């Protein structure tokens, strides 16, 4: 698969992942019944799996890897933080305040990941 196609898949999945996480956060905080619908439980996992698979493919193509190249290392650890915050925001937060705080922090981490990806720099906001 070509770099451009894989990058397009990755960027599209990132946009879908952000949109789905944003919506699920709002629905969760509002106690919406939509959170119990089957597609809401399945589709984000499919999108995120494609996002991760395309990321691995891109890393292989450009021959840059987490724990070797700084910007990908930053993305990797930010991704782990994003996942942790996301689970607190959508599942494990005991109060609405905790869930809201985790959701907002996860959104900020996602934006950081995108900035790192765009700039190939672990500190993209200092320039």
N, CA, C and O atoms as a Tinker XYZ file with bonds, in Angstrom:
   508  protein
     1  N      0.851000   -1.180000    0.000000    73     2
     2  CA     0.000000    0.000000    0.000000    64     1     3
     3  C      0.893000    1.238000    0.000000    63     2     4     5
     4  O      1.918000    1.278000    0.680000    81     3
     5  N      0.495000    2.229000   -0.759000    73     3     6
     6  CA     1.314000    3.430000   -0.872000    64     5     7
     7  C      1.222000    4.284000    0.392000    63     6     8     9
     8  O      0.256000    4.214000    1.151000    81     7
     9  N      2.259000    5.087000    0.584000    73     7    10
    10  CA     2.313000    5.995000    1.720000    64     9    11
    11  C      1.100000    6.921000    1.747000    63    10    12    13
    12  O      0.478000    7.102000    2.794000    81    11
    13  N      0.765000    7.508000    0.600000    73    11    14
    14  CA    -0.326000    8.480000    0.541000    64    13    15
    15  C     -1.671000    7.858000    0.915000    63    14    16    17
    16  O     -2.463000    8.470000    1.632000    81    15
    17  N     -1.925000    6.649000    0.433000    73    15    18
    18  CA    -3.191000    5.978000    0.768000    64    17    19
    19  C     -3.236000    5.666000    2.258000    63    18    20    21
    20  O     -4.246000    5.904000    2.919000    81    19
    21  N     -2.140000    5.132000    2.781000    73    19    22
    22  CA    -2.080000    4.791000    4.204000    64    21    23
    23  C     -2.222000    6.036000    5.076000    63    22    24    25
    24  O     -2.897000    6.010000    6.105000    81    23
    25  N     -1.581000    7.125000    4.656000    73    23    26
    26  CA    -1.698000    8.375000    5.411000    64    25    27
    27  C     -3.135000    8.894000    5.371000    63    26    28    29
    28  O     -3.646000    9.385000    6.378000    81    27
    29  N     -3.779000    8.789000    4.225000    73    27    30
    30  CA    -5.176000    9.215000    4.110000    64    29    31
    31  C     -6.071000    8.378000    5.033000    63    30    32    33
    32  O     -6.942000    8.922000    5.711000    81    31
    33  N     -5.862000    7.089000    5.060000    73    31    34
    34  CA    -6.620000    6.214000    5.969000    64    33    35
    35  C     -6.380000    6.637000    7.413000    63    34    36    37
    36  O     -7.320000    6.737000    8.202000    81    35
    37  N     -5.118000    6.885000    7.754000    73    35    38
    38  CA    -4.763000    7.262000    9.125000    64    37    39
    39  C     -5.418000    8.580000    9.539000    63    38    40    41
    40  O     -5.995000    8.677000   10.622000    81    39
    41  N     -5.330000    9.576000    8.691000    73    39    42
    42  CA    -5.904000   10.892000    9.006000    64    41    43
    43  C     -7.429000   10.808000    9.089000    63    42    44    45
    44  O     -8.042000   11.415000    9.967000    81    43
    45  N     -8.031000   10.062000    8.181000    73    43    46
    46  CA    -9.486000    9.892000    8.208000    64    45    47
    47  C     -9.924000    9.194000    9.492000    63    46    48    49
    48  O    -10.884000    9.611000   10.140000    81    47
    49  N     -9.215000    8.136000    9.849000    73    47    50
    50  CA    -9.546000    7.419000   11.084000    64    49    51
    51  C     -9.320000    8.292000   12.315000    63    50    52    53
    52  O    -10.084000    8.209000   13.277000    81    51
    53  N     -8.282000    9.128000   12.298000    73    51    54
    54  CA    -8.040000   10.041000   13.419000    64    53    55
    55  C     -9.203000   11.022000   13.571000    63    54    56    57
    56  O     -9.664000   11.282000   14.683000    81    55
    57  N     -9.670000   11.559000   12.453000    73    55    58
    58  CA   -10.808000   12.491000   12.499000    64    57    59
    59  C    -12.071000   11.788000   12.993000    63    58    60    61
    60  O    -12.814000   12.335000   13.809000    81    59
    61  N    -12.308000   10.574000   12.496000    73    59    62
    62  CA   -13.477000    9.801000   12.949000    64    61    63
    63  C    -13.362000    9.458000   14.432000    63    62    64    65
    64  O    -14.336000    9.556000   15.179000    81    63
    65  N    -12.172000    9.057000   14.847000    73    63    66
    66  CA   -11.949000    8.699000   16.247000    64    65    67
    67  C    -12.215000    9.889000   17.160000    63    66    68    69
    68  O    -12.886000    9.754000   18.184000    81    67
    69  N    -11.687000   11.062000   16.789000    73    67    70
    70  CA   -11.917000   12.265000   17.578000    64    69    71
    71  C    -13.404000   12.591000   17.647000    63    70    72    73
    72  O    -13.936000   12.872000   18.721000    81    71
    73  N    -14.067000   12.551000   16.505000    73    71    74
    74  CA   -15.495000   12.866000   16.454000    64    73    75
    75  C    -16.308000   11.911000   17.319000    63    74    76    77
    76  O    -17.180000   12.336000   18.077000    81    75
    77  N    -16.019000   10.630000   17.202000    73    75    78
    78  CA   -16.748000    9.638000   17.999000    64    77    79
    79  C    -16.474000    9.806000   19.491000    63    78    80    81
    80  O    -17.394000    9.704000   20.303000    81    79
    81  N    -15.220000   10.063000   19.859000    73    79    82
    82  CA   -14.900000   10.278000   21.269000    64    81    83
    83  C    -15.584000   11.539000   21.788000    63    82    84    85
    84  O    -16.115000   11.545000   22.898000    81    83
    85  N    -15.574000   12.595000   21.000000    73    83    86
    86  CA   -16.227000   13.844000   21.385000    64    85    87
    87  C    -17.714000   13.611000   21.640000    63    86    88    89
    88  O    -18.254000   14.028000   22.665000    81    87
    89  N    -18.368000   12.936000   20.689000    73    87    90
    90  CA   -19.807000   12.665000   20.834000    64    89    91
    91  C    -20.102000   11.743000   22.008000    63    90    92    93
    92  O    -21.030000   11.989000   22.779000    81    91
    93  N    -19.314000   10.684000   22.144000    73    91    94
    94  CA   -19.553000    9.755000   23.260000    64    93    95
    95  C    -19.359000   10.445000   24.602000    63    94    96    97
    96  O    -20.044000   10.121000   25.572000    81    95
    97  N    -18.426000   11.399000   24.667000    73    95    98
    98  CA   -18.246000   12.153000   25.902000    64    97    99
    99  C    -19.482000   12.970000   26.240000    63    98   100   101
   100  O    -19.934000   12.979000   27.385000    81    99
   101  N    -20.028000   13.653000   25.244000    73    99   102
   102  CA   -21.246000   14.441000   25.462000    64   101   103
   103  C    -22.399000   13.522000   25.856000    63   102   104   105
   104  O    -23.118000   13.804000   26.814000    81   103
   105  N    -22.575000   12.430000   25.124000    73   103   106
   106  CA   -23.664000   11.502000   25.426000    64   105   107
   107  C    -23.515000   10.899000   26.821000    63   106   108   109
   108  O    -24.497000   10.755000   27.550000    81   107
   109  N    -22.297000   10.551000   27.184000    73   107   110
   110  CA   -22.050000    9.962000   28.497000    64   109   111
   111  C    -22.348000   10.970000   29.609000    63   110   112   113
   112  O    -23.004000   10.641000   30.598000    81   111
   113  N    -21.866000   12.181000   29.437000    73   111   114
   114  CA   -22.087000   13.205000   30.460000    64   113   115
   115  C    -23.561000   13.566000   30.608000    63   114   116   117
   116  O    -24.008000   13.948000   31.689000    81   115
   117  N    -24.319000   13.442000   29.508000    73   115   118
   118  CA   -25.751000   13.737000   29.560000    64   117   119
   119  C    -26.599000   12.522000   29.922000    63   118   120   121
   120  O    -27.821000   12.630000   30.030000    81   119
   121  N    -25.961000   11.365000   30.111000    73   119   122
   122  CA   -26.694000   10.150000   30.443000    64   121   123
   123  C    -27.585000    9.669000   29.312000    63   122   124   125
   124  O    -28.630000    9.064000   29.555000    81   123
   125  N    -27.180000    9.933000   28.077000    73   123   126
   126  CA   -27.988000    9.588000   26.914000    64   125   127
   127  C    -28.080000    8.078000   26.720000    63   126   128   129
   128  O    -27.112000    7.347000   26.925000    81   127
   129  N    -29.265000    7.632000   26.323000    73   127   130
   130  CA   -29.502000    6.211000   26.039000    64   129   131
   131  C    -28.714000    5.738000   24.824000    63   130   132   133
   132  O    -28.497000    4.538000   24.655000    81   131
   133  N    -28.285000    6.667000   23.981000    73   131   134
   134  CA   -27.527000    6.276000   22.786000    64   133   135
   135  C    -26.237000    5.539000   23.164000    63   134   136   137
   136  O    -25.731000    4.741000   22.375000    81   135
   137  N    -25.706000    5.797000   24.353000    73   135   138
   138  CA   -24.477000    5.123000   24.792000    64   137   139
   139  C    -24.681000    3.611000   24.938000    63   138   140   141
   140  O    -23.709000    2.856000   24.940000    81   139
   141  N    -25.922000    3.168000   25.058000    73   139   142
   142  CA   -26.206000    1.733000   25.199000    64   141   143
   143  C    -26.467000    1.058000   23.856000    63   142   144   145
   144  O    -26.653000   -0.157000   23.799000    81   143
   145  N    -26.481000    1.839000   22.775000    73   143   146
   146  CA   -26.694000    1.242000   21.456000    64   145   147
   147  C    -25.465000    0.460000   21.015000    63   146   148   149
   148  O    -24.328000    0.848000   21.286000    81   147
   149  N    -25.716000   -0.635000   20.339000    73   147   150
   150  CA   -24.643000   -1.552000   19.947000    64   149   151
   151  C    -23.574000   -0.878000   19.081000    63   150   152   153
   152  O    -22.380000   -1.094000   19.292000    81   151
   153  N    -23.990000   -0.073000   18.121000    73   151   154
   154  CA   -23.010000    0.536000   17.221000    64   153   155
   155  C    -22.051000    1.450000   17.958000    63   154   156   157
   156  O    -20.890000    1.570000   17.568000    81   155
   157  N    -22.518000    2.099000   19.022000    73   155   158
   158  CA   -21.681000    3.003000   19.805000    64   157   159
   159  C    -20.603000    2.223000   20.556000    63   158   160   161
   160  O    -19.536000    2.755000   20.863000    81   159
   161  N    -20.892000    0.971000   20.842000    73   159   162
   162  CA   -19.923000    0.121000   21.533000    64   161   163
   163  C    -18.938000   -0.538000   20.569000    63   162   164   165
   164  O    -17.854000   -0.944000   20.986000    81   163
   165  N    -19.293000   -0.651000   19.296000    73   163   166
   166  CA   -18.465000   -1.399000   18.337000    64   165   167
   167  C    -17.674000   -0.489000   17.397000    63   166   168   169
   168  O    -16.467000   -0.671000   17.239000    81   167
   169  N    -18.336000    0.488000   16.772000    73   167   170
   170  CA   -17.715000    1.301000   15.722000    64   169   171
   171  C    -16.438000    2.014000   16.190000    63   170   172   173
   172  O    -15.450000    2.010000   15.456000    81   171
   173  N    -16.421000    2.629000   17.390000    73   171   174
   174  CA   -15.171000    3.290000   17.803000    64   173   175
   175  C    -13.984000    2.332000   17.878000    63   174   176   177
   176  O    -12.855000    2.719000   17.575000    81   175
   177  N    -14.227000    1.097000   18.275000    73   175   178
   178  CA   -13.132000    0.126000   18.361000    64   177   179
   179  C    -12.621000   -0.258000   16.974000    63   178   180   181
   180  O    -11.422000   -0.462000   16.786000    81   179
   181  N    -13.519000   -0.353000   16.019000    73   179   182
   182  CA   -13.105000   -0.649000   14.639000    64   181   183
   183  C    -12.265000    0.504000   14.090000    63   182   184   185
   184  O    -11.202000    0.292000   13.506000    81   183
   185  N    -12.757000    1.717000   14.285000    73   183   186
   186  CA   -12.032000    2.904000   13.798000    64   185   187
   187  C    -10.655000    2.996000   14.457000    63   186   188   189
   188  O     -9.656000    3.247000   13.784000    81   187
   189  N    -10.608000    2.791000   15.776000    73   187   190
   190  CA    -9.333000    2.900000   16.484000    64   189   191
   191  C     -8.360000    1.789000   16.099000    63   190   192   193
   192  O     -7.148000    2.004000   16.085000    81   191
   193  N     -8.881000    0.608000   15.788000    73   191   194
   194  CA    -8.027000   -0.483000   15.313000    64   193   195
   195  C     -7.415000   -0.130000   13.961000    63   194   196   197
   196  O     -6.226000   -0.354000   13.736000    81   195
   197  N     -8.232000    0.422000   13.059000    73   195   198
   198  CA    -7.714000    0.867000   11.756000    64   197   199
   199  C     -6.713000    2.008000   11.919000    63   198   200   201
   200  O     -5.716000    2.077000   11.200000    81   199
   201  N     -6.984000    2.894000   12.861000    73   199   202
   202  CA    -6.074000    4.008000   13.139000    64   201   203
   203  C     -4.720000    3.480000   13.603000    63   202   204   205
   204  O     -3.681000    3.928000   13.117000    81   203
   205  N     -4.723000    2.543000   14.529000    73   203   206
   206  CA    -3.475000    1.975000   15.035000    64   205   207
   207  C     -2.751000    1.170000   13.958000    63   206   208   209
   208  O     -1.532000    1.270000   13.824000    81   207
   209  N     -3.494000    0.375000   13.195000    73   207   210
   210  CA    -2.876000   -0.419000   12.127000    64   209   211
   211  C     -2.234000    0.485000   11.071000    63   210   212   213
   212  O     -1.132000    0.209000   10.597000    81   211
   213  N     -2.922000    1.552000   10.711000    73   211   214
   214  CA    -2.351000    2.473000    9.721000    64   213   215
   215  C     -1.135000    3.194000   10.297000    63   214   216   217
   216  O     -0.187000    3.481000    9.566000    81   215
   217  N     -1.149000    3.490000   11.598000    73   215   218
   218  CA     0.010000    4.117000   12.242000    64   217   219
   219  C      1.221000    3.195000   12.183000    63   218   220   221
   220  O      2.333000    3.635000   11.890000    81   219
   221  N      1.002000    1.930000   12.459000    73   219   222
   222  CA     2.095000    0.958000   12.403000    64   221   223
   223  C      2.630000    0.833000   10.976000    63   222   224   225
   224  O      3.840000    0.754000   10.761000    81   223
   225  N      1.717000    0.817000   10.008000    73   223   226
   226  CA     2.125000    0.757000    8.607000    64   225   227
   227  C      2.927000    1.969000    8.188000    63   226   228   229
   228  O      3.929000    1.848000    7.483000    81   227
   229  N      2.487000    3.138000    8.623000    73   227   230
   230  CA     3.221000    4.370000    8.296000    64   229   231
   231  C      4.606000    4.380000    8.939000    63   230   232   233
   232  O      5.584000    4.776000    8.305000    81   231
   233  N      4.688000    3.946000   10.191000    73   231   234
   234  CA     5.982000    3.891000   10.869000    64   233   235
   235  C      6.939000    2.972000   10.114000    63   234   236   237
   236  O      8.121000    3.279000    9.960000    81   235
   237  N      6.418000    1.858000    9.653000    73   235   238
   238  CA     7.239000    0.918000    8.885000    64   237   239
   239  C      7.712000    1.544000    7.572000    63   238   240   241
   240  O      8.880000    1.420000    7.205000    81   239
   241  N      6.805000    2.210000    6.874000    73   239   242
   242  CA     7.147000    2.817000    5.580000    64   241   243
   243  C      8.194000    3.917000    5.731000    63   242   244   245
   244  O      9.143000    3.981000    4.951000    81   243
   245  N      8.025000    4.789000    6.737000    73   243   246
   246  CA     8.969000    5.909000    6.893000    64   245   247
   247  C     10.196000    5.520000    7.724000    63   246   248   249
   248  O     11.119000    6.316000    7.899000    81   247
   249  N     10.191000    4.296000    8.227000    73   247   250
   250  CA    11.309000    3.757000    9.005000    64   249   251
   251  C     11.647000    4.638000   10.211000    63   250   252   253
   252  O     12.810000    4.926000   10.493000    81   251
   253  N     10.587000    5.052000   10.910000    73   251   254
   254  CA    10.727000    5.765000   12.176000    64   253   255
   255  C      9.812000    5.075000   13.160000    63   254   256   257
   256  O      8.696000    4.688000   12.814000    81   255
   257  N     10.289000    4.916000   14.412000    73   255   258
   258  CA     9.582000    4.056000   15.350000    64   257   259
   259  C      9.511000    4.683000   16.736000    63   258   260   261
   260  O     10.408000    5.422000   17.144000    81   259
   261  N      8.419000    4.375000   17.462000    73   259   262
   262  CA     8.346000    4.810000   18.855000    64   261   263
   263  C      9.514000    4.218000   19.656000    63   262   264   265
   264  O      9.988000    3.120000   19.362000    81   263
   265  N      9.955000    4.941000   20.640000    73   263   266
   266  CA    11.076000    4.587000   21.505000    64   265   267
   267  C     12.417000    4.691000   20.779000    63   266   268   269
   268  O     13.463000    4.404000   21.361000    81   267
   269  N     12.386000    5.104000   19.508000    73   267   270
   270  CA    13.608000    5.367000   18.737000    64   269   271
   271  C     13.606000    6.832000   18.292000    63   270   272   273
   272  O     14.583000    7.553000   18.494000    81   271
   273  N     12.509000    7.253000   17.693000    73   271   274
   274  CA    12.377000    8.620000   17.199000    64   273   275
   275  C     11.515000    9.427000   18.174000    63   274   276   277
   276  O     10.425000    9.003000   18.556000    81   275
   277  N     12.022000   10.592000   18.565000    73   275   278
   278  CA    11.397000   11.388000   19.621000    64   277   279
   279  C      9.937000   11.726000   19.400000    63   278   280   281
   280  O      9.127000   11.594000   20.318000    81   279
   281  N      9.591000   12.156000   18.210000    73   279   282
   282  CA     8.206000   12.577000   17.982000    64   281   283
   283  C      7.249000   11.390000   18.056000    63   282   284   285
   284  O      6.129000   11.529000   18.546000    81   283
   285  N      7.680000   10.223000   17.575000    73   283   286
   286  CA     6.807000    9.046000   17.678000    64   285   287
   287  C      6.753000    8.512000   19.109000    63   286   288   289
   288  O      5.735000    7.959000   19.526000    81   287
   289  N      7.820000    8.672000   19.844000    73   287   290
   290  CA     7.809000    8.299000   21.261000    64   289   291
   291  C      6.808000    9.178000   22.016000    63   290   292   293
   292  O      6.045000    8.692000   22.852000    81   291
   293  N      6.823000   10.470000   21.711000    73   291   294
   294  CA     5.875000   11.396000   22.346000    64   293   295
   295  C      4.439000   11.006000   21.998000    63   294   296   297
   296  O      3.567000   11.001000   22.867000    81   295
   297  N      4.194000   10.682000   20.728000    73   295   298
   298  CA     2.848000   10.265000   20.319000    64   297   299
   299  C      2.434000    8.983000   21.036000    63   298   300   301
   300  O      1.291000    8.850000   21.472000    81   299
   301  N      3.366000    8.044000   21.155000    73   299   302
   302  CA     3.071000    6.766000   21.801000    64   301   303
   303  C      2.643000    6.972000   23.255000    63   302   304   305
   304  O      1.606000    6.459000   23.676000    81   303
   305  N      3.440000    7.721000   24.022000    73   303   306
   306  CA     3.097000    7.930000   25.425000    64   305   307
   307  C      1.857000    8.812000   25.585000    63   306   308   309
   308  O      1.078000    8.623000   26.520000    81   307
   309  N      1.674000    9.762000   24.686000    73   307   310
   310  CA     0.450000   10.575000   24.715000    64   309   311
   311  C     -0.768000    9.699000   24.405000    63   310   312   313
   312  O     -1.838000    9.892000   24.983000    81   311
   313  N     -0.602000    8.747000   23.500000    73   311   314
   314  CA    -1.701000    7.823000   23.190000    64   313   315
   315  C     -2.081000    7.015000   24.426000    63   314   316   317
   316  O     -3.267000    6.843000   24.708000    81   315
   317  N     -1.101000    6.523000   25.160000    73   315   318
   318  CA    -1.401000    5.776000   26.391000    64   317   319
   319  C     -2.155000    6.654000   27.390000    63   318   320   321
   320  O     -3.105000    6.201000   28.028000    81   319
   321  N     -1.726000    7.911000   27.523000    73   319   322
   322  CA    -2.419000    8.850000   28.408000    64   321   323
   323  C     -3.844000    9.097000   27.920000    63   322   324   325
   324  O     -4.785000    9.116000   28.713000    81   323
   325  N     -3.996000    9.286000   26.615000    73   323   326
   326  CA    -5.320000    9.500000   26.017000    64   325   327
   327  C     -6.251000    8.321000   26.298000    63   326   328   329
   328  O     -7.411000    8.516000   26.659000    81   327
   329  N     -5.753000    7.122000   26.135000    73   327   330
   330  CA    -6.567000    5.927000   26.398000    64   329   331
   331  C     -6.970000    5.871000   27.865000    63   330   332   333
   332  O     -8.124000    5.590000   28.188000    81   331
   333  N     -6.014000    6.139000   28.756000    73   331   334
   334  CA    -6.323000    6.127000   30.187000    64   333   335
   335  C     -7.364000    7.172000   30.553000    63   334   336   337
   336  O     -8.318000    6.873000   31.271000    81   335
   337  N     -7.190000    8.382000   30.070000    73   335   338
   338  CA    -8.158000    9.449000   30.341000    64   337   339
   339  C     -9.514000    9.126000   29.727000    63   338   340   341
   340  O    -10.557000    9.395000   30.323000    81   339
   341  N     -9.487000    8.546000   28.531000    73   339   342
   342  CA   -10.735000    8.181000   27.860000    64   341   343
   343  C    -11.536000    7.151000   28.633000    63   342   344   345
   344  O    -12.763000    7.238000   28.697000    81   343
   345  N    -10.857000    6.177000   29.219000    73   343   346
   346  CA   -11.590000    5.167000   29.994000    64   345   347
   347  C    -12.184000    5.769000   31.266000    63   346   348   349
   348  O    -13.266000    5.374000   31.702000    81   347
   349  N    -11.472000    6.723000   31.855000    73   347   350
   350  CA   -12.039000    7.418000   33.022000    64   349   351
   351  C    -13.244000    8.245000   32.579000    63   350   352   353
   352  O    -14.280000    8.245000   33.245000    81   351
   353  N    -13.107000    8.942000   31.465000    73   351   354
   354  CA   -14.178000    9.819000   30.983000    64   353   355
   355  C    -15.434000    9.051000   30.606000    63   354   356   357
   356  O    -16.542000    9.513000   30.880000    81   355
   357  N    -15.286000    7.894000   29.986000    73   355   358
   358  CA   -16.450000    7.183000   29.450000    64   357   359
   359  C    -16.923000    6.007000   30.305000    63   358   360   361
   360  O    -18.059000    5.559000   30.156000    81   359
   361  N    -16.072000    5.503000   31.192000    73   359   362
   362  CA   -16.462000    4.294000   31.922000    64   361   363
   363  C    -16.227000    4.353000   33.422000    63   362   364   365
   364  O    -17.118000    4.009000   34.199000    81   363
   365  N    -15.043000    4.784000   33.841000    73   363   366
   366  CA   -14.642000    4.554000   35.224000    64   365   367
   367  C    -14.686000    5.784000   36.125000    63   366   368   369
   368  O    -14.417000    5.674000   37.322000    81   367
   369  N    -15.015000    6.940000   35.582000    73   367   370
   370  CA   -15.116000    8.129000   36.419000    64   369   371
   371  C    -16.304000    8.014000   37.358000    63   370   372   373
   372  O    -17.426000    7.765000   36.920000    81   371
   373  N    -16.060000    8.193000   38.641000    73   371   374
   374  CA   -17.119000    7.973000   39.638000    64   373   375
   375  C    -18.112000    9.134000   39.721000    63   374   376   377
   376  O    -19.271000    8.941000   40.086000    81   375
   377  N    -17.653000   10.334000   39.382000    73   375   378
   378  CA   -18.555000   11.489000   39.425000    64   377   379
   379  C    -18.557000   12.170000   38.059000    63   378   380   381
   380  O    -17.662000   11.970000   37.238000    81   379
   381  N    -19.578000   12.970000   37.850000    73   379   382
   382  CA   -19.667000   13.708000   36.593000    64   381   383
   383  C    -18.493000   14.674000   36.441000    63   382   384   385
   384  O    -17.993000   14.869000   35.334000    81   383
   385  N    -18.055000   15.274000   37.535000    73   383   386
   386  CA   -16.923000   16.199000   37.496000    64   385   387
   387  C    -15.646000   15.480000   37.078000    63   386   388   389
   388  O    -14.870000   16.004000   36.279000    81   387
   389  N    -15.427000   14.291000   37.611000    73   387   390
   390  CA   -14.245000   13.506000   37.245000    64   389   391
   391  C    -14.322000   13.122000   35.770000    63   390   392   393
   392  O    -13.331000   13.233000   35.048000    81   391
   393  N    -15.490000   12.673000   35.318000    73   391   394
   394  CA   -15.650000   12.281000   33.918000    64   393   395
   395  C    -15.444000   13.473000   32.982000    63   394   396   397
   396  O    -14.778000   13.348000   31.954000    81   395
   397  N    -16.011000   14.622000   33.335000    73   395   398
   398  CA   -15.850000   15.826000   32.515000    64   397   399
   399  C    -14.380000   16.257000   32.458000    63   398   400   401
   400  O    -13.869000   16.581000   31.386000    81   399
   401  N    -13.713000   16.261000   33.592000    73   399   402
   402  CA   -12.295000   16.652000   33.639000    64   401   403
   403  C    -11.445000   15.712000   32.796000    63   402   404   405
   404  O    -10.579000   16.162000   32.045000    81   403
   405  N    -11.685000   14.407000   32.914000    73   403   406
   406  CA   -10.933000   13.425000   32.136000    64   405   407
   407  C    -11.223000   13.578000   30.649000    63   406   408   409
   408  O    -10.320000   13.445000   29.823000    81   407
   409  N    -12.478000   13.855000   30.304000    73   407   410
   410  CA   -12.860000   14.029000   28.901000    64   409   411
   411  C    -12.156000   15.241000   28.294000    63   410   412   413
   412  O    -11.606000   15.160000   27.196000    81   411
   413  N    -12.177000   16.358000   29.011000    73   411   414
   414  CA   -11.515000   17.573000   28.516000    64   413   415
   415  C    -10.002000   17.364000   28.399000    63   414   416   417
   416  O     -9.380000   17.796000   27.428000    81   415
   417  N     -9.419000   16.697000   29.399000    73   415   418
   418  CA    -7.976000   16.417000   29.343000    64   417   419
   419  C     -7.654000   15.493000   28.175000    63   418   420   421
   420  O     -6.644000   15.688000   27.498000    81   419
   421  N     -8.497000   14.490000   27.926000    73   419   422
   422  CA    -8.278000   13.573000   26.802000    64   421   423
   423  C     -8.369000   14.314000   25.476000    63   422   424   425
   424  O     -7.579000   14.050000   24.569000    81   423
   425  N     -9.309000   15.227000   25.348000    73   423   426
   426  CA    -9.412000   16.025000   24.124000    64   425   427
   427  C     -8.150000   16.853000   23.910000    63   426   428   429
   428  O     -7.663000   16.970000   22.786000    81   427
   429  N     -7.621000   17.426000   24.989000    73   427   430
   430  CA    -6.383000   18.215000   24.884000    64   429   431
   431  C     -5.207000   17.319000   24.476000    63   430   432   433
   432  O     -4.371000   17.723000   23.668000    81   431
   433  N     -5.143000   16.122000   25.025000    73   431   434
   434  CA    -4.067000   15.194000   24.672000    64   433   435
   435  C     -4.193000   14.792000   23.208000    63   434   436   437
   436  O     -3.185000   14.682000   22.511000    81   435
   437  N     -5.409000   14.574000   22.735000    73   435   438
   438  CA    -5.612000   14.230000   21.325000    64   437   439
   439  C     -5.085000   15.345000   20.425000    63   438   440   441
   440  O     -4.399000   15.082000   19.437000    81   439
   441  N     -5.403000   16.570000   20.767000    73   439   442
   442  CA    -4.921000   17.713000   19.984000    64   441   443
   443  C     -3.394000   17.767000   20.008000    63   442   444   445
   444  O     -2.766000   18.064000   18.991000    81   443
   445  N     -2.797000   17.480000   21.166000    73   443   446
   446  CA    -1.338000   17.420000   21.257000    64   445   447
   447  C     -0.790000   16.356000   20.303000    63   446   448   449
   448  O      0.187000   16.603000   19.596000    81   447
   449  N     -1.411000   15.182000   20.279000    73   447   450
   450  CA    -0.971000   14.105000   19.392000    64   449   451
   451  C     -1.007000   14.563000   17.934000    63   450   452   453
   452  O     -0.075000   14.295000   17.175000    81   451
   453  N     -2.064000   15.243000   17.547000    73   451   454
   454  CA    -2.184000   15.735000   16.173000    64   453   455
   455  C     -1.097000   16.763000   15.870000    63   454   456   457
   456  O     -0.496000   16.729000   14.797000    81   455
   457  N     -0.842000   17.668000   16.798000    73   455   458
   458  CA     0.209000   18.675000   16.589000    64   457   459
   459  C      1.588000   18.026000   16.459000    63   458   460   461
   460  O      2.395000   18.432000   15.623000    81   459
   461  N      1.849000   17.026000   17.282000    73   459   462
   462  CA     3.124000   16.302000   17.184000    64   461   463
   463  C      3.229000   15.631000   15.821000    63   462   464   465
   464  O      4.282000   15.670000   15.185000    81   463
   465  N      2.143000   15.020000   15.374000    73   463   466
   466  CA     2.145000   14.337000   14.073000    64   465   467
   467  C      2.379000   15.315000   12.929000    63   466   468   469
   468  O      3.122000   15.020000   11.993000    81   467
   469  N      1.754000   16.460000   13.009000    73   467   470
   470  CA     1.882000   17.444000   11.927000    64   469   471
   471  C      3.282000   18.053000   11.862000    63   470   472   473
   472  O      3.781000   18.369000   10.782000    81   471
   473  N      3.903000   18.214000   13.015000    73   471   474
   474  CA     5.201000   18.905000   13.085000    64   473   475
   475  C      6.392000   17.956000   13.237000    63   474   476   477
   476  O      7.540000   18.383000   13.114000    81   475
   477  N      6.131000   16.684000   13.502000    73   475   478
   478  CA     7.202000   15.709000   13.786000    64   477   479
   479  C      8.121000   16.252000   14.875000    63   478   480   481
   480  O      9.346000   16.160000   14.791000    81   479
   481  N      7.486000   16.822000   15.902000    73   479   482
   482  CA     8.220000   17.455000   16.999000    64   481   483
   483  C      7.477000   17.167000   18.293000    63   482   484   485
   484  O      6.281000   17.442000   18.384000    81   483
   485  N      8.159000   16.616000   19.303000    73   483   486
   486  CA     7.473000   16.310000   20.565000    64   485   487
   487  C      7.040000   17.538000   21.350000    63   486   488   489
   488  O      6.238000   17.422000   22.277000    81   487
   489  N      7.554000   18.712000   20.999000    73   487   490
   490  CA     7.154000   19.969000   21.660000    64   489   491
   491  C      6.709000   20.941000   20.561000    63   490   492   493
   492  O      7.403000   21.916000   20.270000    81   491
   493  N      5.548000   20.670000   19.952000    73   491   494
   494  CA     5.140000   21.434000   18.760000    64   493   495
   495  C      4.678000   22.849000   19.015000    63   494   496   497
   496  O      4.591000   23.643000   18.078000    81   495
   497  N      4.381000   23.186000   20.249000    73   495   498
   498  CA     3.803000   24.504000   20.543000    64   497   499
   499  C      4.837000   25.514000   21.008000    63   498   500   501
   500  O      4.459000   26.607000   21.428000    81   499
   501  N      6.124000   25.199000   20.954000    73   499   502
   502  CA     7.169000   26.109000   21.431000    64   501   503
   503  C      7.789000   26.901000   20.286000    63   502   504   505
   504  O      8.617000   27.774000   20.549000    81   503
   505  N      7.445000   26.652000   19.080000    73   503   506
   506  CA     8.112000   27.308000   17.939000    64   505   507
   507  C      7.499000   28.617000   17.622000    63   506   508
   508  O      7.938000   29.296000   16.694000    81   507
